[in-house]
Amino acid sequence: MTLHGFLDYWCSLDWRHQLRHLAQYLLIAVLLVFVSPFGMFPEQPLVRLSYWFAILSIFGMAMMPIASKIIRSTGAFDDFSRWSGIFGCVLFATIPMTFIVHAIEYWGWSIAAARLGDAVTPMRPSRDTAGLIALFAQLLAINLIAIGVNSLFILALHGLQSEARSRPAAGIRFLSRLPDQLGTQLLHLQMEDHYLRATTTKGADLILIRFRDALHELSDYDGLQVHRSWWVARDAVEKLSRQGRKIELLMIDGTRIPVSAGYRKMVEELLLGKTGKD
């Protein structure tokens, strides 16, 4: 399981995976009830079970998918190793979760105090800066356990595959920057100042990346640069048109893209068979 595979998994959870994760979180919560870490609610096992199941569900159902999408789209952890990247992702997801849990603790205590009375209500949580840091450390430890269980499930589901033998999808680093709604079937790229307008079969959007960096990330994708500001996917070219000494490409989405003189010979060689005249 590569770091990109890990992020892709969390970015594309369907309801079946979510249900399996909920079952895993329930089992972990039951275990935590018996272990009773951090001395929480020692005389109230049902409160402990509800607390840990809610915490784990928030982490797995919301925080991890959101954190994974942010990390994948920004490429922030692209240079990290697999395990350091996974740890960083969990740590990143745990930061906002700490404040969410703090709010849940406070509101939960207020509701319990109103319904049960102070005599039977657990001690009111006190979270100053040191308390928040302690809560963050506790949640990070529990979340790492949950991710460990999830990762074992992922490996059991997909099978252990040798990373040395597995071949990543072409252009995966650049494609991971695209919004989910665009899909991954590229048609063409156009440079616009410090942005690129990426067009796929599902639409177009602006991506913050330099053109030369995008070309590097797409070096193994079946496409080519045809102009100082344009890149095209080869299978998205419908026809190569000639107008005197000028040539342009007609794309399957109807876009007409100019071909610079410096790229003309290469384009004609690679797109042989798609030549036509207007």
Salt bridges, closest charged atoms under 4 A:
ASP8 OD1 - ARG72 NH1 3.11
ASP14 OD1 - HIS17 ND1 3.52
ASP78 OD2 - ARG173 NE 3.01
ASP79 OD1 - ARG173 NH2 3.94
GLU105 OE2 - ARG127 NH2 3.03
GLU163 OE2 - ARG82 NH1 2.56
ASP180 OD2 - LYS69 NZ 3.80
ASP180 OD1 - ARG72 NH2 2.56
GLU192 OE2 - ARG197 NE 2.81
ASP213 OD2 - ARG210 NE 2.78
GLU217 OE2 - ARG173 NE 3.61
GLU217 OE2 - ARG177 NH2 2.62
ASP222 OD1 - ARG234 NE 3.16
GLU248 OE2 - ARG256 NH1 2.79
ASP253 OD2 - HIS188 NE2 3.02
GLU268 OE2 - ARG242 NH1 2.73
GLU268 OE2 - ARG264 NE 3.41
ASP278 OD1 - LYS239 NZ 3.65
ASP278 OD2 - ARG256 NH1 3.30
